[in-house]
Amino acid sequence: MCVPFAIALAVLAIELSPAHFIYTGPFLAAVPALAAVTMGPKGTTSAAALAVAISVTTATYNQAWASLQVYTNFLALALVSVAAFITSRAVRTRRRSELDQVRRIAVAAQDVILRPVPERLGPVRAASLCLAAGTGAQVGGDLYEAVRTQYGVRMIVGDVRGKGLNAMRAVAVALGAFRDAAHYEDELLEVMDHCAAALLREADVPGAFDQEALMEGFTTALMAQVPDTPVVQLINRGHPPPLLLHQGRVQALMPAEPLPPLGLEDLIPDSPESPRAIRSYPAAVCCSTPTASSKPATATTTSSPCLRPWSR
């Protein structure tokens, strides 16, 4: 991006030196043209203004206003600057249009996987909001779901490392396993194990993930179960702890025992898989923390489901 300005400064140095007899007009005319390729309309305008200022300065310093060559250089510089500005603006508009189209497609694909959470699930009032931290077109690895089962309302909030198709594929696999196992597994820990096993099976499929995702990929997950009794059961696999809002106070609900994220079980061979991994809390307002790719959470703003039992 600094090349156009570097050329302009080089032309100025030549014109103010004893070597000013070198014809530098074409180099100066190329400054706005190069800026149009590497910079936006504002940068192109700035480069053109700098080139004009250098032309005026050098013509005055060398007392060359009586020369026809000076006015020829000004005319060429003006034509190139106008063309460069128009080209830069057209390129910026086309790129913005393409990015908006790709972003709409990415958001639509993510909406298919992350369906809206129902407002009411038995005794639970639910809401969901997903805010991506980046402004690019790639979708993130955020995942969440809440379903009503014979065991109560079961929920999951998680985050897949990375972005793009690899993350979206892992999100689809994890949510598919959760939506299936949540309805027939008696224990919440078994539901979590089904999600872990589904991700491992998908990783064994040739070409399902790239090499980086296979070597460094993992998924944090937090599951909650709200039975008919006023108790919320939680199991956390490497996800930031949820927040308990009660009587105006906020408390982080830490897991009974730390468990590794999904996909990293082999790194901790003695990771506990017992009922002690599940922790129960009195039912109150339970608001999950954001995933790693979201904005900081507050008591009223979340990037993942916020679930609240009804008052009966």
C-alpha positions in Angstrom: 0.0 0.0 0.0 3.0 2.3 0.5 4.3 1.8 -3.1 2.5 4.8 -4.7 3.7 7.2 -1.9 7.2 5.8 -2.1 7.3 6.5 -5.9 6.0 10.0 -5.3 8.7 10.7 -2.7 11.3 9.3 -5.0 10.2 11.6 -7.8 10.3 14.6 -5.4 13.9 13.7 -4.4 15.0 13.4 -8.0 13.4 16.7 -9.0 15.0 18.6 -6.1 18.4 17.1 -6.8 21.0 17.9 -9.5 19.5 15.0 -11.5 16.3 16.9 -12.1 17.0 16.7 -15.8 15.6 13.1 -15.7 12.1 13.0 -17.1 9.9 11.8 -14.1 6.5 12.7 -15.5 5.3 9.1 -16.3 6.4 7.9 -12.8 4.3 10.6 -11.2 1.3 9.8 -13.3 1.5 6.2 -12.3 1.1 7.1 -8.6 -2.8 7.4 -8.6 -3.0 4.4 -10.9 -1.1 2.2 -8.5 -3.1 3.6 -5.6 -6.3 2.5 -7.4 -5.1 -1.1 -7.4 -4.0 -1.3 -3.8 -6.1 1.3 -2.0 -9.7 2.5 -1.9 -11.2 5.7 -3.4 -9.9 7.8 -0.5 -6.4 6.5 -0.8 -6.5 7.1 -4.6 -7.6 10.7 -4.0 -4.9 11.2 -1.5 -2.3 9.8 -3.9 -3.5 12.0 -6.7 -3.4 15.1 -4.5 0.1 14.3 -3.4 1.2 13.8 -7.1 -0.3 17.2 -8.0 1.4 18.9 -5.0 4.8 17.4 -6.0 4.2 18.6 -9.6 3.5 22.1 -8.5 6.5 22.1 -6.1 9.0 20.8 -8.6 7.8 23.0 -11.4 8.2 26.1 -9.2 11.6 25.0 -7.8 13.0 24.3 -11.3 11.3 27.3 -12.8 9.7 25.2 -15.5 6.3 26.9 -15.8 7.2 28.2 -19.2 7.8 24.7 -20.5 5.0 22.9 -22.4 6.1 19.7 -20.8 4.8 20.8 -17.4 1.3 21.3 -18.7 1.5 18.0 -20.5 2.4 16.3 -17.3 -0.5 18.0 -15.5 -3.0 16.9 -18.2 -1.8 13.3 -18.1 -1.9 13.3 -14.3 -5.4 14.7 -14.3 -6.7 12.1 -16.7 -5.0 9.2 -14.9 -6.3 10.4 -11.5 -9.9 10.6 -12.7 -9.7 7.2 -14.3 -8.0 5.7 -11.2 -10.7 7.1 -8.9 -13.5 5.7 -11.0 -11.8 2.3 -11.3 -11.1 2.2 -7.5 -14.7 3.1 -6.7 -16.1 0.5 -9.1 -13.8 -2.2 -7.7 -14.8 -1.3 -4.1 -18.5 -1.5 -5.0 -18.1 -4.9 -6.7 -16.1 -6.4 -3.8 -18.6 -5.1 -1.3 -21.5 -6.6 -3.3 -19.7 -9.9 -3.6 -18.9 -10.0 0.1 -22.5 -9.2 1.0 -23.7 -12.0 -1.1 -21.3 -14.5 0.4 -22.2 -13.3 3.9 -25.9 -13.7 3.2 -25.3 -17.3 1.9 -23.2 -18.1 5.0 -25.8 -16.7 7.4 -28.5 -18.6 5.6 -26.6 -21.8 5.9 -25.9 -21.2 9.6 -29.6 -20.4 10.2 -30.5 -23.8 8.8 -28.2 -25.5 11.3 -28.9 -23.2 14.3 -32.7 -23.2 14.3 -34.4 -20.7 16.6 -34.9 -21.9 20.2 -38.6 -22.1 21.1 -39.8 -19.4 23.4 -41.4 -21.9 25.8 -40.3 -25.4 26.6 -42.4 -26.8 29.4 -41.5 -25.0 32.6 -38.7 -23.1 30.8 -38.8 -19.8 29.0 -35.9 -19.6 26.4 -34.3 -17.2 24.1 -31.2 -17.3 21.9 -28.9 -14.8 20.2 -25.7 -15.4 18.3 -23.4 -12.5 17.5 -20.2 -13.2 15.6 -17.1 -11.3 16.6 -15.7 -11.0 13.1 -17.0 -8.9 10.2 -15.9 -11.3 7.5 -18.1 -13.7 5.5 -17.0 -16.9 7.3 -19.5 -18.4 9.8 -18.3 -19.3 13.2 -18.4 -22.5 15.2 -21.1 -21.5 17.7 -23.7 -24.1 18.5 -26.8 -24.2 20.8 -30.0 -26.1 21.1 -32.8 -26.7 23.6 -35.3 -29.5 23.3 -38.1 -30.9 25.6 -37.7 -34.6 26.4 -39.3 -37.1 28.7 -36.4 -36.3 31.1 -37.1 -32.6 31.1 -35.7 -29.8 29.0 -32.2 -30.5 27.8 -29.9 -27.8 26.4 -26.5 -27.6 24.8 -24.2 -24.6 24.2 -20.8 -25.0 22.6 -18.1 -23.7 20.3 -16.1 -25.4 17.6 -12.6 -24.2 17.2 -12.1 -22.3 13.9 -14.5 -20.9 11.3 -15.8 -21.8 7.8 -16.9 -25.1 6.4 -14.9 -27.2 8.9 -16.6 -25.5 11.9 -20.0 -25.7 10.3 -19.6 -29.4 9.6 -18.6 -30.1 13.2 -21.5 -28.0 14.5 -24.0 -30.0 12.4 -22.5 -33.3 13.6 -22.6 -32.3 17.3 -26.1 -30.9 17.1 -27.4 -33.9 15.2 -26.0 -36.2 17.8 -27.5 -34.1 20.6 -31.0 -33.8 19.1 -31.0 -37.6 18.7 -29.6 -38.8 22.0 -31.3 -36.2 24.1 -34.7 -38.0 23.7 -33.7 -41.5 24.7 -30.6 -41.4 26.9 -31.4 -41.5 30.7 -28.2 -39.8 31.8 -27.1 -36.4 30.6 -23.5 -37.7 30.6 -24.5 -40.3 28.0 -25.8 -37.5 25.7 -22.5 -35.8 26.0 -20.7 -39.0 25.1 -22.9 -39.4 22.0 -21.8 -36.0 20.8 -18.1 -36.9 21.4 -18.5 -40.2 19.6 -20.2 -38.6 16.6 -17.4 -36.1 16.2 -14.8 -38.8 16.4 -16.7 -40.9 13.7 -16.9 -37.8 11.5 -13.2 -37.2 11.9 -12.4 -40.7 10.7 -14.2 -40.0 7.4 -11.5 -39.3 4.7 -11.8 -35.7 3.6 -14.4 -34.6 6.1 -11.9 -32.2 7.8 -8.7 -30.6 6.7 -5.4 -31.6 8.3 -5.3 -28.5 10.6 -8.8 -29.3 12.0 -7.8 -33.0 12.5 -4.6 -32.0 14.4 -5.9 -29.1 16.4 -9.7 -29.2 16.3 -11.9 -29.5 19.4 -15.3 -28.5 20.6 -16.3 -27.0 23.9 -19.7 -28.0 25.2 -22.0 -27.2 28.1 -25.1 -29.3 28.6 -28.0 -28.5 31.0 -31.1 -30.5 32.1 -34.1 -28.9 33.7 -36.4 -31.7 35.1 -39.8 -31.1 36.7 -38.1 -30.7 40.0 -36.6 -27.2 40.7 -33.0 -28.3 40.0 -30.8 -27.6 37.0 -28.1 -30.3 36.2 -25.0 -29.2 34.3 -22.1 -31.0 32.6 -19.3 -28.9 31.2 -16.7 -30.1 28.7 -14.2 -27.2 28.5 -16.8 -24.4 27.9 -16.8 -21.1 29.9 -19.0 -21.6 32.9 -22.7 -20.4 32.8 -23.9 -17.6 35.0 -26.5 -18.0 37.7 -28.6 -14.8 38.2 -30.4 -14.8 41.5 -31.7 -11.9 43.6 -29.6 -9.4 41.7 -26.4 -11.4 42.1 -24.3 -13.1 39.4 -22.5 -16.4 40.2 -20.4 -18.5 37.8 -21.4 -22.2 38.0 -18.1 -24.0 38.1 -18.0 -27.8 37.2 -17.6 -30.3 39.9 -14.6 -31.8 38.0 -12.9 -30.3 35.0 -13.4 -32.3 31.8 -11.5 -31.8 28.5 -13.3 -30.4 25.4 -14.8 -32.9 22.9 -12.0 -34.2 20.7 -9.3 -33.9 23.3 -10.1 -37.0 25.3 -6.8 -38.7 24.3 -4.7 -35.9 25.8 -6.1 -36.7 29.3 -6.2 -40.5 29.5 -7.5 -40.4 33.1 -10.3 -37.9 32.5 -13.2 -38.6 34.8 -16.4 -39.9 33.4 -18.6 -40.5 36.4 -21.8 -39.0 37.8 -19.5 -36.6 39.7 -19.0 -34.8 36.4 -22.7 -33.6 36.7 -23.5 -30.9 39.1 -26.9 -29.8 40.2 -28.1 -26.3 41.2 -31.4 -24.9 42.4 -33.5 -23.6 39.6 -33.1 -19.9 39.0 -32.2 -17.7 36.1 -29.4 -19.4 34.2 -27.6 -17.5 31.5 -24.9 -19.1 29.5 -21.6 -17.3 28.9 -20.7 -16.5 25.3 -18.5 -18.8 23.3 -15.0 -17.9 22.4 -15.9 -16.2 19.2 -18.5 -13.8 20.7 -18.6 -10.5 22.5 -18.3 -10.4 26.3 -21.5 -11.3 28.1 -23.4 -9.3 30.5 -26.4 -10.1 32.7 -28.8 -9.0 30.0 -26.9 -9.7 26.7 -25.9 -13.2 25.6 -24.7 -14.8 22.4 -26.2 -18.2 23.3 -29.4 -19.4 24.8 -30.6 -17.7 28.0 -33.0 -20.0 29.8 -35.4 -19.1 32.6 -37.9 -21.4 34.4 -41.4 -20.0 34.5 -43.0 -18.8 37.7 -45.7 -21.2 38.6 
